[in-house]
């Protein structure tokens, strides 16, 4: 039942913008809790990479006295990867197109992360 509720959060998130290509809810230790990924992406790989980037981002924020980590944003020539904390035990990861309207995506991902945090 919880997995269905998490999947419905991702369905709603992916429906908010045509710029979102994929999304997932991942535990902080890298386990995929729910995902809306295209066929070419491996859930385990996305989960492991998200956990690694979050750990590195958290350490960087702490070492450079930037406070608690809120987001990690990666920009590549083919688009963006955005990771936002969803409580203390999960993260929402979104893969977006290169011309994505990031302001809207930030807002939508924040709302989704708040819903996930309440549920977990």
C-alpha positions as CSV (number, residue, x, y, z in Angstrom):
1,X,0.0,0.0,0.0
2,X,2.8,2.4,0.9
3,X,4.5,1.6,-2.4
4,X,1.2,2.5,-4.3
5,X,1.0,5.8,-2.4
6,X,4.6,6.6,-3.3
7,X,4.0,5.7,-6.9
8,X,1.0,8.0,-7.0
9,X,3.2,10.9,-5.8
10,X,5.6,10.2,-8.7
11,X,2.7,9.9,-11.2
12,X,1.5,13.3,-10.1
13,X,5.0,14.8,-10.2
14,X,5.7,13.5,-13.7
15,X,2.4,14.8,-14.8
16,X,3.1,18.3,-13.7
17,X,5.8,19.0,-16.4
18,X,6.6,17.5,-19.8
19,X,10.2,18.4,-19.0
20,X,10.4,15.7,-16.3
21,X,11.7,12.5,-18.0
22,X,12.0,10.2,-15.0
23,X,11.7,10.3,-11.2
24,X,12.3,8.1,-8.2
25,X,12.0,7.9,-4.4
26,X,15.1,6.5,-3.0
27,X,16.1,5.6,0.6
28,X,19.2,7.4,1.9
29,X,21.0,4.0,1.7
30,X,20.3,3.8,-2.0
31,X,17.3,1.4,-2.2
32,X,14.6,2.4,-4.7
33,X,11.3,2.7,-3.0
34,X,9.2,3.8,-6.0
35,X,10.2,4.8,-9.6
36,X,8.9,6.1,-12.8
37,X,12.0,5.4,-15.0
38,X,12.3,4.8,-18.8
39,X,13.2,1.3,-19.9
40,X,16.9,2.2,-20.4
41,X,17.6,3.2,-16.8
42,X,18.4,0.6,-14.2
43,X,16.7,1.2,-10.8
44,X,19.5,-0.1,-8.8
45,X,22.1,2.1,-10.6
46,X,20.0,5.2,-10.2
47,X,19.5,4.4,-6.5
48,X,23.1,3.8,-5.8
49,X,24.3,6.9,-7.7
50,X,21.7,9.1,-5.9
51,X,22.8,7.8,-2.5
52,X,26.4,8.5,-3.3
53,X,25.8,12.0,-4.6
54,X,23.7,12.8,-1.6
55,X,26.3,11.6,0.8
56,X,29.0,13.7,-1.0
57,X,26.7,16.7,-1.1
58,X,25.9,16.4,2.6
59,X,29.6,16.1,3.5
60,X,30.4,19.1,1.3
61,X,27.7,21.2,2.8
62,X,28.9,20.4,6.3
63,X,32.6,20.8,5.6
64,X,32.0,24.2,3.9
65,X,29.6,25.4,6.7
66,X,26.6,25.7,4.3
67,X,24.2,24.1,6.8
68,X,21.9,21.1,6.1
69,X,21.8,19.9,2.6
70,X,18.6,20.6,0.7
71,X,19.3,19.8,-2.9
72,X,21.9,18.4,-5.3
73,X,21.6,19.7,-8.9
74,X,23.7,18.2,-11.7
75,X,23.7,19.8,-15.1
76,X,24.9,17.9,-18.2
77,X,24.6,18.6,-21.9
78,X,21.6,16.3,-22.1
79,X,19.7,17.6,-19.1
80,X,19.5,17.8,-15.4
81,X,19.4,15.5,-12.4
82,X,17.9,17.0,-9.3
83,X,17.9,15.3,-5.8
84,X,15.9,16.8,-3.0
85,X,15.7,15.4,0.5
86,X,12.3,14.0,1.6
87,X,12.6,13.8,5.4
88,X,15.6,12.1,7.0
89,X,15.2,8.7,5.3
90,X,14.5,9.4,1.6
91,X,15.3,11.5,-1.4
92,X,13.3,12.4,-4.5
93,X,15.4,12.2,-7.7
94,X,14.2,13.8,-10.9
95,X,15.8,13.6,-14.4
96,X,14.8,16.6,-16.6
97,X,15.3,17.7,-20.1
98,X,18.0,20.2,-21.0
99,X,15.6,23.1,-21.7
100,X,13.5,22.4,-18.5
101,X,12.0,25.3,-16.6
102,X,13.9,24.6,-13.4
103,X,11.9,27.0,-11.2
104,X,8.7,25.1,-11.8
105,X,10.5,21.8,-11.4
106,X,12.0,22.9,-8.1
107,X,8.6,23.8,-6.8
108,X,7.0,20.6,-7.9
109,X,9.8,18.4,-6.5
110,X,9.7,20.3,-3.2
111,X,5.9,19.6,-2.9
112,X,6.5,15.9,-3.8
113,X,9.3,15.6,-1.2
114,X,7.1,17.1,1.5
115,X,4.4,14.5,0.7
116,X,6.9,11.7,0.8
117,X,8.3,13.0,4.1
118,X,4.9,12.9,5.7
119,X,4.3,9.4,4.5
120,X,7.6,7.8,5.6
